[in-house]
Amino acid sequence: MNAKKRVASSAQISVQSAPGARPAALAAPGSGDFPQSSQQALRNARASVSAMPRPRICVVEDEPDIAEVLEFNLERAGFAVEVARRGDTALEAIRRRPPALIVLDLMLPGIDGLELTRLLKRDPATARIPLVMLTAKGEEVDRIVGLELGADDYVPKPFSPREVVLRIQSVLRRRGGDAGAAADPVVGAGTIRLDPEAHRAEVRGEELPLTATEFRLLKVLLERQGRVQTRARLLADVWGYSEDVDSRTVDTHVRRLRRKLGPESERLETVIGVGYRLRP
């Protein structure tokens, strides 16, 4: 007996043994308790869900085993995946068809990961694409440079595929939250002004060239000006982490934000051993 017949037989047995079951139900196995119109609606709903576009991730990784593991786990998590093995071909593919997010290894043939990041962030068409870097364990300099260039996050190798998926989902959720911030009021301190609706920040009337993460960080600090924000709190509210994954991520972004604030940089104060505070 094949699997389909066994399922049908089991369904008939369960219906027959149920108290008050109608014999007519046995005569039409597979029809269930739903009328034909309900079954058609269910089929249509399933087809609609399966046809929904999936966020597309571009994985730039030259090691086939790592690329395959990432592709498998991301597709299982509901993403469409495009893999590029070289930095130069990845740049062409991303410019031709920008993805929802880029997962980028640093050691690449053609163009290395840091140079690829520079090129992407200089181009207005690709500058706002979120980017998660894969770095070799212990390569702190590369991580810091990557974050300063505008990467949203990094994952050191060797990594857990599940962690990569969770970090990607966290970055995309944050970007989704940015899109929903249209109703937020303009906030400021001194000559700093931040307009969430226009996604614009300025000092003394001059627009600041902030990355998406720097913009979120400044927004949180402005909204809570005068109050100390711990690194763990900032990691949770700006990066979406539930615990202190790496406080140097916060320090690096604060240092870069200070430089961009220019004459207002002294407002962003370090509270030693605790975190940061923006002075009103």
MARGUTI-886890 format. One line per 4 residues: number of its first residue (from 1); for each residue z, x, y of N, C-alpha, C. Coordinates in pm, 1 decimal. Layout:
<sites>
NUM) Z X Y Z X Y Z X Y; ...
</sites>
This chain:
<sites>
1) 0.0 85.5 -119.2 0.0 0.0 0.0 0.0 89.0 124.2; -96.4 64.3 218.4 -99.5 151.1 335.4 11.3 114.8 431.2; 27.1 200.1 538.0 141.0 184.8 630.0 134.2 53.1 703.6; 10.9 10.5 742.6 -1.5 -113.5 818.7 41.9 -232.7 734.9
5) 2.3 -234.0 604.4 41.0 -343.5 516.0 191.1 -344.4 492.8; 251.0 -224.4 477.6 396.1 -219.6 457.3 468.9 -277.0 576.7; 423.4 -244.6 700.3 486.6 -298.2 819.6 474.1 -448.4 823.8; 353.0 -499.3 792.1 331.6 -643.6 792.9 420.1 -711.5 690.0
9) 430.1 -652.0 568.4 514.1 -709.9 464.5 659.3 -711.9 506.8; 705.5 -602.4 566.6 843.7 -597.5 612.8 870.1 -703.2 716.2; 772.1 -722.4 807.9 790.4 -824.1 911.2 801.0 -961.3 848.4; 716.8 -990.1 744.0 720.8 -1119.1 676.5 854.5 -1140.3 607.3
13) 906.0 -1036.4 541.7 1032.6 -1048.1 470.2 1145.2 -1078.7 566.1; 1147.5 -1008.6 679.7 1256.3 -1030.3 773.7 1250.4 -1170.3 831.6; 1129.8 -1218.9 856.4 1119.6 -1354.1 910.4 1161.2 -1456.1 806.9; 1119.5 -1434.6 680.6 1148.4 -1530.2 574.8 1297.9 -1539.1 549.0
17) 1369.6 -1426.4 559.3 1511.1 -1426.4 528.4 1596.0 -1469.7 645.6; 1535.7 -1481.1 764.2 1612.8 -1520.6 881.3 1643.4 -1668.5 874.0; 1766.9 -1708.8 905.7 1802.9 -1850.4 902.6 1718.0 -1929.5 999.3; 1664.5 -2041.7 950.4 1588.6 -2129.8 1037.0 1448.8 -2083.0 1066.3
21) 1400.3 -1978.0 995.1 1266.8 -1927.8 1023.4 1163.4 -2028.9 979.4; 1053.6 -2037.4 1056.3 949.1 -2134.5 1022.1 849.4 -2072.0 926.6; 817.1 -2137.0 815.8 720.4 -2081.5 720.4 586.9 -2052.6 784.6; 553.2 -2129.7 888.0 423.0 -2107.6 951.1 408.4 -1966.7 1003.6
25) 519.5 -1904.4 1035.8 513.4 -1768.9 1089.6 460.3 -1671.6 987.1; 481.1 -1700.0 859.4 434.6 -1610.9 753.9 284.1 -1617.9 737.4; 227.6 -1726.2 780.7 84.5 -1744.1 760.9 2.8 -1665.3 862.6; 68.8 -1614.1 966.6 -4.3 -1539.4 1069.3 67.4 -1410.5 1101.7
29) 74.5 -1317.6 1004.6 144.3 -1192.3 1029.8 80.2 -1116.8 1146.3; 166.0 -1054.4 1227.9 116.3 -977.4 1341.2 109.8 -1058.0 1469.1; 119.5 -1193.8 1456.7 111.2 -1272.2 1578.2 240.7 -1269.0 1655.3; 355.7 -1240.7 1586.5 485.2 -1230.9 1653.5 528.4 -1362.9 1710.3
33) 621.8 -1355.2 1805.6 673.0 -1476.3 1867.2 604.6 -1506.8 1999.3; 500.4 -1427.4 2036.6 437.2 -1446.1 2165.5 310.7 -1528.8 2151.6; 284.4 -1618.5 2244.3 156.2 -1687.4 2246.8 45.0 -1588.7 2278.1; -79.8 -1629.3 2251.3 -193.0 -1540.1 2269.0 -201.8 -1486.0 2411.3
37) -174.8 -1570.9 2510.2 -184.8 -1527.6 2649.8 -83.6 -1417.3 2680.5; 36.7 -1426.8 2622.3 138.7 -1324.7 2645.1 99.3 -1192.9 2580.9; 41.2 -1201.3 2460.8 -3.5 -1079.5 2394.3 -111.8 -1009.6 2475.1; -204.2 -1087.8 2531.2 -310.7 -1029.4 2612.6 -254.2 -965.4 2738.2
41) -153.6 -1030.6 2799.5 -90.5 -975.0 2919.1 -21.4 -843.0 2887.5; 43.2 -836.6 2767.8 110.6 -714.1 2726.9 10.3 -601.6 2706.8; -103.3 -633.3 2643.4 -207.7 -532.4 2623.1 -262.7 -483.3 2756.1; -281.1 -577.2 2850.0 -332.5 -539.7 2981.3 -234.4 -449.2 3054.6
45) -103.5 -478.5 3042.4 -1.1 -398.4 3109.3 0.7 -257.0 3053.4; -10.0 -247.6 2918.6 -11.0 -115.3 2856.9 -132.4 -35.4 2901.1; -248.2 -103.0 2907.2 -370.0 -34.3 2950.0 -358.6 12.8 3093.3; -293.1 -71.9 3177.4 -276.1 -35.7 3317.8 -189.4 88.1 3332.3
49) -79.0 95.0 3254.2 10.4 210.2 3260.3 -60.9 336.5 3215.8; -137.4 326.5 3105.7 -206.8 444.5 3053.5 -316.0 492.4 3147.7; -367.5 399.0 3232.4 -474.5 436.2 3324.1 -423.1 491.4 3457.0; -292.6 487.7 3478.0 -236.6 536.8 3603.6 -262.6 686.6 3618.4
53) -303.3 731.4 3738.2 -327.9 874.6 3757.2 -199.5 955.7 3742.5; -209.3 1069.8 3676.8 -93.0 1156.1 3657.2 -96.2 1269.0 3759.2; 20.0 1309.0 3812.3 22.2 1423.2 3903.5 -37.0 1545.8 3834.2; -123.4 1616.8 3904.4 -191.8 1731.7 3844.0 -124.0 1860.6 3886.5
57) -91.1 1942.4 3787.9 -25.9 2071.2 3810.3 -125.0 2182.5 3778.9; -135.5 2278.6 3869.7 -218.2 2396.6 3843.0 -125.5 2509.8 3798.7; -140.8 2555.8 3675.5 -62.9 2666.9 3621.1 -146.9 2793.3 3629.6; -99.9 2889.5 3707.6 -171.8 3016.5 3722.2 -92.5 3121.8 3645.7
61) -138.3 3153.6 3526.1 -65.1 3241.4 3434.3 -165.2 3309.8 3342.1; -159.9 3443.9 3337.6 -258.0 3517.5 3258.5 -215.1 3541.1 3114.6; -88.8 3516.1 3080.9 -44.0 3533.6 2942.8 -69.0 3403.8 2865.3; -159.3 3405.8 2765.8 -198.5 3282.2 2697.0 -81.5 3206.5 2634.7
65) 13.9 3278.3 2573.9 126.0 3210.1 2508.3 210.3 3132.2 2609.1; 239.6 3195.0 2722.9 320.7 3128.3 2825.0 244.3 3010.6 2884.0; 115.1 3030.4 2912.1 33.2 2922.9 2967.8 28.8 2803.3 2873.0; 17.4 2831.6 2742.5 10.6 2724.0 2644.2 142.0 2646.4 2636.3
69) 254.5 2718.2 2639.4 384.7 2651.5 2635.3 404.3 2562.6 2758.3; 368.0 2615.7 2875.1 382.4 2537.0 2997.8 291.8 2415.0 2995.6; 168.8 2434.6 2953.3 74.1 2322.8 2947.8 125.6 2212.2 2855.1; 173.4 2251.8 2737.1 222.7 2153.8 2640.0 340.7 2074.1 2696.2
73) 438.6 2143.7 2752.6 559.0 2076.6 2801.0 532.9 1992.3 2925.4; 445.3 2037.7 3012.0 413.5 1959.0 3131.0 335.1 1833.4 3096.0; 241.3 1845.8 3002.4 166.7 1726.8 2960.0 258.4 1627.4 2890.3; 352.8 1678.5 2811.8 447.9 1589.9 2746.0 536.5 1518.7 2848.1
77) 559.8 1582.3 2963.7 641.5 1521.9 3069.2 560.8 1426.6 3157.2; 431.9 1410.6 3127.7 352.0 1312.7 3200.7 260.5 1369.7 3307.2; 241.8 1501.9 3310.9 155.0 1563.8 3410.4 17.7 1594.6 3350.2; -82.9 1595.2 3435.4 -211.8 1653.1 3398.6 -206.0 1800.6 3437.1
81) -262.7 1887.0 3354.0 -246.4 2031.2 3374.2 -381.9 2099.9 3376.8; -397.3 2188.8 3474.0 -514.1 2276.6 3482.4 -462.3 2420.2 3478.8; -516.9 2503.0 3391.6 -471.0 2640.8 3375.7 -575.0 2737.0 3431.3; -529.3 2831.5 3512.0 -614.7 2939.5 3561.8 -552.7 3071.6 3518.6
85) -635.6 3166.7 3474.4 -585.1 3293.2 3420.5 -594.3 3408.5 3519.9; -663.9 3387.9 3632.6 -680.4 3492.5 3732.7 -646.2 3437.2 3871.0; -598.5 3525.5 3959.2 -563.9 3481.4 4092.5 -684.1 3438.4 4173.8; -797.4 3511.3 4163.1 -915.2 3477.6 4243.1 -978.3 3345.4 4199.1
89) -987.6 3322.9 4067.1 -1043.6 3196.0 4020.7 -949.3 3080.4 4051.0; -818.1 3107.0 4048.6 -720.8 3003.5 4084.0 -737.8 2961.8 4229.2; -758.9 3058.2 4319.5 -776.8 3028.0 4461.7 -897.4 2937.4 4481.8; -1006.6 2967.6 4413.6 -1126.8 2884.7 4425.0 -1100.5 2742.9 4374.2
93) -1033.9 2733.0 4258.1 -1007.7 2601.7 4198.6 -915.0 2518.2 4285.6; -811.5 2582.1 4343.5 -714.6 2509.4 4426.8 -780.2 2461.4 4555.6; -862.9 2545.5 4616.1 -932.8 2504.0 4737.8 -1034.0 2393.3 4710.6; -1096.2 2400.1 4594.5 -1195.8 2299.6 4558.0 -1131.4 2164.7 4528.5
97) -1016.1 2167.5 4461.6 -948.2 2043.5 4422.3 -797.2 2067.5 4427.3; -734.2 2046.1 4541.8 -590.4 2075.8 4556.1 -505.1 1994.7 4459.0; -414.6 2061.5 4387.0 -326.0 1992.8 4292.2 -201.6 1937.0 4361.2; -119.6 1865.4 4285.4 7.2 1815.4 4339.2 108.4 1927.3 4353.2
101) 98.8 2031.3 4267.4 191.8 2143.4 4268.9 129.2 2260.8 4195.6; 170.2 2381.5 4235.0 120.5 2503.7 4170.9 236.5 2577.1 4104.6; 218.3 2615.2 3978.0 311.3 2704.2 3908.7 242.8 2839.9 3902.0; 304.2 2941.2 3963.3 233.7 3066.3 3986.9 309.7 3187.3 3933.2
105) 243.9 3262.7 3845.0 297.4 3391.8 3801.7 264.4 3495.4 3909.4; 344.5 3599.0 3919.8 321.4 3699.6 4023.3 225.6 3809.1 3978.5; 234.4 3850.0 3850.8 150.6 3958.4 3800.0 21.8 3898.9 3744.8; -84.6 3902.7 3826.0 -211.0 3840.7 3788.7 -326.9 3937.1 3812.2
109) -432.5 3926.6 3731.5 -554.7 4001.8 3761.5 -631.5 3933.8 3874.7; -716.6 4007.3 3940.2 -796.8 3951.1 4048.9 -720.8 3956.6 4180.4; -630.1 3863.1 4201.0 -541.0 3860.6 4317.5 -400.3 3838.8 4263.1; -304.2 3920.2 4306.0 -168.1 3900.1 4254.5 -104.6 3776.8 4318.0
113) 6.9 3732.6 4259.2 68.6 3607.2 4299.6 113.8 3604.1 4444.4; 167.2 3715.6 4495.3 214.6 3717.7 4633.9 98.0 3706.8 4731.6; -11.1 3778.3 4704.8 -127.2 3770.3 4792.7 -190.3 3631.1 4785.6; -193.0 3573.2 4666.4 -245.8 3437.0 4652.0 -161.5 3339.1 4734.1
117) -29.7 3356.9 4732.2 58.2 3270.4 4811.5 28.0 3284.7 4960.1; 9.2 3409.2 5007.2 -24.2 3432.1 5148.7 -152.0 3357.8 5186.9; -253.5 3368.2 5103.2 -381.8 3305.2 5133.5 -369.8 3153.0 5135.3; -293.6 3098.6 5041.7 -277.4 2953.1 5035.2 -199.5 2901.0 5156.0
121) -95.6 2973.2 5197.0 -11.4 2927.1 5308.4 -79.9 2944.8 5444.1; -180.0 3031.5 5451.2 -253.8 3048.5 5576.7 -360.3 2941.3 5595.9; -400.3 2878.0 5488.2 -507.1 2778.2 5493.0 -446.4 2639.2 5514.2; -475.6 2570.5 5623.9 -417.4 2437.5 5648.5 -443.6 2337.2 5536.2
125) -554.9 2354.8 5463.5 -587.8 2261.1 5356.2 -497.8 2277.3 5234.4; -435.4 2394.7 5219.8 -351.8 2420.3 5101.9 -209.0 2459.3 5136.8; -178.2 2471.7 5266.2 -47.8 2525.3 5307.4 68.8 2439.3 5262.7; 48.1 2307.1 5249.0 159.4 2218.6 5216.4 170.0 2186.6 5067.1
129) 88.0 2249.6 4984.1 99.8 2227.9 4839.5 226.7 2297.0 4790.7; 320.2 2223.7 4727.5 442.1 2289.2 4678.0 410.5 2392.5 4571.7; 492.7 2497.5 4568.4 464.8 2610.6 4481.6 593.3 2659.7 4414.7; 588.0 2672.0 4282.8 699.4 2725.5 4204.7 654.5 2856.9 4143.2
133) 729.0 2964.5 4169.6 690.9 3097.1 4120.9 760.7 3130.5 3990.4; 689.8 3202.9 3904.2 747.3 3260.1 3782.4 763.2 3409.1 3807.5; 885.6 3459.8 3799.5 910.5 3600.5 3830.7 974.9 3670.7 3712.4; 949.7 3800.3 3702.8 1013.1 3880.0 3598.2 1162.1 3890.4 3625.7
137) 1241.4 3890.8 3520.4 1386.5 3897.2 3535.5 1425.9 4023.6 3611.1; 1509.5 4008.9 3712.4 1558.4 4123.2 3788.0 1471.5 4163.5 3905.3; 1352.0 4099.4 3920.9 1264.5 4135.8 4032.2 1305.1 4059.2 4157.6; 1420.7 4094.7 4213.0 1475.5 4021.8 4327.4 1385.7 4033.9 4449.6
141) 1325.4 4151.2 4469.6 1239.8 4171.7 4586.9 1124.1 4073.6 4584.9; 1060.6 4057.0 4468.5 949.1 3963.3 4457.7 994.3 3820.9 4486.3; 1113.1 3784.0 4437.5 1162.6 3647.9 4461.5 1184.5 3624.3 4609.9; 1246.3 3721.7 4676.0 1275.5 3706.5 4818.5 1146.2 3698.6 4899.1
145) 1051.4 3787.0 4869.1 923.6 3785.2 4940.4 852.7 3652.5 4915.3; 854.8 3606.9 4791.0 790.3 3479.7 4758.8 849.4 3363.6 4836.8; 981.7 3357.1 4843.9 1047.4 3250.2 4919.9 1016.5 3262.8 5068.4; 1013.5 3384.5 5118.1 982.3 3403.6 5259.7 838.4 3365.1 5291.5
149) 749.0 3378.1 5194.7 609.7 3339.0 5215.7 592.4 3187.2 5211.3; 693.1 3116.9 5159.9 684.3 2970.6 5159.9 692.0 2905.6 5024.1; 722.2 2982.5 4917.9 739.1 2919.5 4786.2 858.2 2823.1 4790.2; 847.2 2711.9 4719.0 954.1 2612.2 4718.6 1065.6 2647.2 4621.4
153) 1032.2 2721.4 4516.1 1132.2 2754.8 4415.6 1078.0 2868.1 4329.6; 1165.5 2925.6 4248.0 1121.1 3026.7 4152.8 1199.8 3009.9 4023.6; 1139.6 3053.7 3913.9 1204.5 3051.2 3783.1 1187.5 3190.1 3721.6; 1298.2 3261.6 3692.3 1285.8 3395.5 3632.9 1250.3 3387.9 3484.9
157) 1170.3 3484.7 3440.1 1138.4 3497.4 3297.7 1245.8 3581.8 3229.6; 1276.5 3555.7 3102.0 1227.2 3443.1 3020.7 1291.2 3312.6 3065.4; 1217.0 3204.2 3054.1 1266.1 3076.7 3104.1 1264.2 2970.8 2994.9; 1338.4 2865.6 3018.7 1334.5 2748.0 2932.9 1225.3 2655.5 2985.6
161) 1130.2 2614.0 2900.4 1026.3 2521.5 2947.2 1085.2 2394.8 3008.7; 1197.5 2349.8 2953.8 1262.3 2231.3 3008.2 1308.8 2254.6 3151.6; 1360.3 2375.2 3178.6 1404.6 2406.4 3314.4 1287.4 2405.2 3411.4; 1172.6 2460.3 3368.9 1054.8 2460.6 3455.0 1013.5 2317.9 3488.7
165) 1011.1 2231.1 3387.9 974.0 2090.5 3410.0 1070.7 2024.5 3507.5; 1200.7 2046.6 3488.9 1300.9 1985.0 3576.7 1286.8 2035.3 3720.1; 1260.6 2163.1 3737.0 1244.7 2216.2 3872.1 1119.8 2159.5 3938.8; 1013.0 2146.8 3863.3 890.3 2087.9 3917.5 915.7 1943.5 3959.3
169) 982.8 1867.6 3873.4 1012.9 1729.0 3907.3 1100.7 1720.8 4031.9; 1195.1 1814.0 4044.8 1283.4 1815.9 4161.1 1204.5 1844.0 4289.1; 1113.2 1942.1 4284.2 1031.3 1974.0 4401.7 945.2 1854.6 4441.2; 884.0 1788.0 4343.3 798.0 1673.6 4373.6 878.2 1555.7 4427.4
173) 1000.8 1537.8 4376.4 1086.8 1430.7 4431.2 1119.1 1459.1 4577.2; 1149.3 1584.3 4607.8 1180.1 1618.8 4745.9 1060.2 1592.3 4835.5; 941.0 1627.2 4788.8 821.6 1602.4 4868.4 798.9 1452.6 4886.6; 829.0 1375.0 4782.0 818.3 1229.1 4793.8 915.2 1175.8 4897.0
177) 1034.9 1235.0 4900.7 1134.5 1194.4 4999.8 1088.8 1226.5 5140.1; 1016.6 1338.9 5156.0 963.9 1372.2 5287.9 868.5 1264.5 5337.4; 788.1 1210.1 5244.3 690.6 1109.1 5283.4 758.5 982.1 5329.7; 879.0 957.0 5278.7 948.0 834.7 5314.3 1039.3 849.3 5433.6
181) 1029.0 958.2 5508.5 1121.8 982.9 5618.3 1071.1 934.6 5752.9; 968.5 845.7 5751.1 904.9 805.8 5875.7 999.6 735.3 5971.9; 1099.8 667.1 5919.5 1189.1 590.3 6005.1 1303.3 673.7 6061.6; 1315.8 800.8 6021.0 1425.3 884.2 6069.2 1409.0 912.8 6217.8
185) 1518.7 914.0 6293.7 1510.4 941.4 6437.1 1489.7 1089.9 6464.5; 1443.0 1119.6 6586.0 1431.8 1257.7 6629.8 1572.9 1314.3 6646.3; 1594.6 1436.8 6595.9 1725.9 1500.8 6607.2 1708.7 1633.5 6679.0; 1818.0 1682.0 6739.5 1807.1 1807.8 6812.4 1941.7 1868.2 6845.9
189) 1935.6 1993.1 6890.6 2053.0 2065.9 6938.6 2001.7 2171.4 7035.1; 2058.6 2176.0 7157.6 2006.2 2268.4 7256.6 1861.5 2235.8 7285.6; 1774.3 2335.5 7272.2 1630.7 2310.9 7294.7 1554.7 2289.1 7163.4; 1628.9 2278.3 7053.1 1565.7 2250.7 6923.7 1540.0 2101.0 6913.2
193) 1421.0 2061.4 6875.1 1387.7 1921.6 6851.0 1314.2 1911.5 6718.0; 1350.5 1811.3 6638.0 1284.7 1789.8 6508.5 1248.7 1642.9 6496.3; 1120.6 1616.6 6475.3 1068.3 1480.1 6462.7 1020.7 1458.3 6318.7; 1101.1 1387.8 6234.9 1061.6 1367.9 6094.9 931.2 1290.0 6078.9
197) 909.1 1192.4 6168.4 788.1 1110.0 6154.9 662.1 1193.0 6177.0; 664.3 1278.4 6278.1 548.7 1364.2 6306.2 551.2 1492.8 6223.1; 659.6 1514.3 6150.2 683.5 1637.6 6075.9 659.9 1757.7 6167.0; 732.4 1757.3 6278.1 717.4 1861.9 6379.6 854.8 1908.7 6425.4
201) 871.2 2040.6 6434.8 993.1 2098.8 6489.2 953.1 2194.6 6600.0; 1032.4 2198.4 6706.8 996.8 2284.7 6819.0 1121.5 2341.2 6886.0; 1102.6 2451.5 6954.3 1205.7 2514.1 7038.4 1144.2 2536.3 7175.5; 1209.5 2481.5 7278.5 1160.3 2490.9 7416.0 1016.3 2444.1 7427.2
205) 983.3 2338.9 7350.5 850.2 2280.1 7358.2 745.2 2348.8 7274.4; 779.0 2462.2 7212.9 683.7 2534.7 7128.9 705.6 2496.7 6982.7; 597.6 2456.4 6914.1 609.5 2414.4 6774.2 644.2 2532.7 6684.4; 733.1 2507.2 6588.6 774.2 2610.4 6493.4 688.2 2601.3 6367.2
209) 638.2 2714.1 6316.8 556.8 2713.2 6194.3 645.2 2712.2 6068.8; 707.4 2599.6 6041.5 801.8 2591.0 5930.0 732.7 2549.4 5801.3; 779.9 2604.8 5689.8 738.4 2554.4 5559.0 810.0 2421.7 5533.3; 768.0 2350.4 5429.2 830.5 2221.2 5398.1 979.6 2237.6 5369.0
213) 1016.1 2343.6 5297.7 1157.0 2366.0 5265.1 1236.9 2401.3 5389.9; 1181.8 2486.0 5475.7 1250.3 2520.9 5600.2 1270.2 2397.8 5688.0; 1171.2 2310.0 5688.3 1181.0 2186.5 5767.9 1296.0 2099.6 5716.4; 1305.1 2084.7 5583.2 1414.6 2005.1 5526.1 1549.8 2069.0 5556.3
217) 1557.6 2201.5 5546.8 1682.5 2271.9 5573.3 1726.9 2251.8 5718.0; 1634.4 2267.8 5811.7 1668.6 2248.5 5952.9 1709.1 2104.7 5979.3; 1642.3 2010.6 5916.9 1674.3 1868.7 5935.1 1817.8 1839.2 5890.3; 1855.6 1890.3 5773.0 1991.1 1867.7 5722.2 2094.2 1930.2 5815.7
221) 2069.1 2052.4 5860.7 2164.0 2120.4 5949.3 2176.9 2049.2 6083.8; 2066.3 1998.8 6136.1 2070.4 1925.2 6262.8 2145.7 1793.0 6247.8; 2119.8 1723.3 6138.1 2187.9 1595.2 6116.6 2339.0 1612.8 6098.2; 2380.9 1732.3 6053.0 2523.8 1758.0 6028.1 2577.3 1868.0 6120.4
225) 2517.1 1881.4 6236.8 2555.0 1990.4 6328.0 2703.7 1984.9 6360.3; 2761.9 2103.8 6369.1 2904.3 2116.0 6394.4 2988.9 2115.4 6268.7; 2927.6 2082.5 6154.8 3001.0 2078.9 6027.9 2950.0 2189.6 5935.6; 3042.5 2256.4 5869.2 3004.9 2364.3 5777.8 2939.8 2305.2 5652.8
229) 2827.4 2363.5 5613.6 2757.9 2323.3 5491.7 2765.9 2437.9 5391.3; 2828.3 2413.0 5277.7 2837.3 2517.7 5176.1 2699.7 2542.2 5114.5; 2685.0 2658.7 5053.2 2558.3 2688.4 4986.5 2530.6 2588.1 4875.0; 2635.9 2551.7 4800.0 2618.5 2455.3 4690.3 2571.5 2320.7 4744.4
233) 2627.2 2278.0 4858.6 2587.3 2149.9 4917.7 2441.7 2154.9 4964.4; 2403.5 2265.6 5025.0 2265.3 2279.3 5069.7 2168.4 2284.5 4951.6; 2207.3 2354.3 4845.3 2122.6 2356.7 4725.8 2101.1 2217.0 4670.7; 2205.2 2135.6 4674.2 2195.1 1998.7 4622.4 2111.2 1910.2 4713.6
237) 2133.5 1920.7 4846.2 2070.8 1826.6 4938.7 1931.5 1868.9 4984.6; 1903.3 1997.9 4985.8 1772.5 2046.2 5030.4 1681.9 2077.3 4912.1; 1739.4 2141.8 4810.3 1658.7 2181.3 4693.7 1669.7 2084.0 4577.1; 1768.0 1996.1 4579.0 1780.6 1896.7 4473.4 1852.7 1944.1 4349.7
241) 1930.0 2055.6 4358.9 2003.1 2105.7 4243.7 2143.0 2044.7 4241.9; 2191.7 2016.1 4122.4 2324.2 1956.7 4110.0 2434.0 2061.9 4105.5; 2396.2 2189.4 4093.2 2496.6 2296.3 4091.2 2436.7 2421.7 4151.8; 2521.6 2519.5 4179.4 2478.9 2642.2 4244.9 2396.4 2726.3 4148.3
245) 2264.6 2713.2 4155.3 2176.6 2788.1 4067.0 2165.3 2933.2 4113.8; 2139.0 2952.4 4241.2 2129.2 3087.1 4296.9 2143.4 3074.8 4447.9; 2260.2 3110.7 4500.9 2286.3 3093.1 4642.9 2197.6 3181.3 4729.6; 2135.9 3284.9 4671.0 2046.8 3370.2 4749.8 1923.8 3293.8 4796.8
249) 1889.0 3186.6 4725.2 1779.5 3101.4 4770.3 1810.7 3046.4 4908.7; 1933.7 2999.9 4929.1 1976.0 2947.5 5059.1 1976.2 3058.9 5163.2; 2035.4 3172.0 5129.6 2045.0 3283.3 5224.7 1907.5 3328.5 5273.1; 1812.8 3336.2 5180.5 1678.2 3380.2 5216.7 1612.6 3283.9 5314.0
253) 1624.5 3153.9 5287.3 1563.0 3054.6 5375.4 1632.7 3047.7 5510.8; 1765.0 3063.8 5512.0 1837.4 3064.1 5639.4 1794.1 3183.9 5723.8; 1781.6 3299.5 5661.3 1739.2 3419.7 5733.9 1599.9 3400.0 5793.7; 1511.6 3341.9 5715.7 1374.4 3318.1 5765.4 1374.6 3212.4 5875.7
257) 1456.6 3108.5 5860.7 1464.4 3003.8 5962.3 1518.3 3059.5 6093.9; 1618.1 3146.4 6083.9 1673.9 3208.6 6205.7 1565.4 3281.6 6285.4; 1484.4 3356.8 6214.1 1378.1 3432.1 6283.1 1284.2 3338.1 6357.5; 1254.1 3224.6 6296.1 1160.1 3131.1 6357.5 1222.6 3054.1 6473.4
261) 1354.9 3039.2 6471.9 1422.2 2969.4 6581.8 1424.1 3052.5 6709.5; 1400.9 3181.5 6699.1 1389.4 3267.3 6816.2 1511.3 3260.9 6907.1; 1493.4 3214.2 7032.3 1604.7 3213.5 7127.5 1719.4 3120.8 7087.4; 1697.5 3032.0 6993.0 1802.9 2941.7 6947.1 1864.6 2987.4 6815.0
265) 1830.7 3108.9 6771.2 1875.7 3154.7 6639.0 2027.3 3164.6 6628.7; 2095.1 3192.2 6741.2 2240.7 3209.7 6735.8 2314.3 3079.2 6709.3; 2245.0 2967.5 6726.2 2308.7 2838.7 6693.6 2335.9 2824.1 6544.0; 2255.8 2892.1 6464.0 2270.9 2884.5 6318.5 2372.1 2990.0 6276.1
269) 2495.2 2949.6 6259.4 2606.5 3040.5 6236.7 2638.2 3056.2 6088.1; 2678.3 3175.8 6050.1 2726.6 3202.7 5914.8 2878.5 3190.3 5913.3; 2930.4 3109.7 5823.7 3074.3 3099.5 5803.0 3104.0 3181.1 5678.3; 3158.2 3301.6 5698.3 3171.1 3398.6 5589.4 3248.4 3340.9 5471.6
273) 3190.3 3356.8 5355.3 3253.6 3311.0 5232.5 3241.7 3162.0 5207.2; 3176.5 3089.1 5299.0 3166.5 2944.1 5282.6 3021.6 2897.2 5284.2; 2954.1 2917.6 5399.3 2817.7 2868.3 5409.9 2764.6 2881.6 5551.6; 2702.5 2774.0 5604.1 2636.9 2779.6 5733.3 2669.8 2655.8 5816.4
277) 2659.2 2675.3 5949.5 2687.0 2566.3 6043.0 2589.9 2579.4 6160.3; 2533.6 2466.5 6204.2 2450.1 2466.1 6322.9 2535.8 2418.2 6439.7; 2548.6 2502.8 6540.4 2632.3 2470.4 6655.7 2560.8 2370.1 6745.3; 2628.8 2260.7 6785.6 2565.8 2159.5 6872.8 2525.0 2219.8 7008.4
</sites>
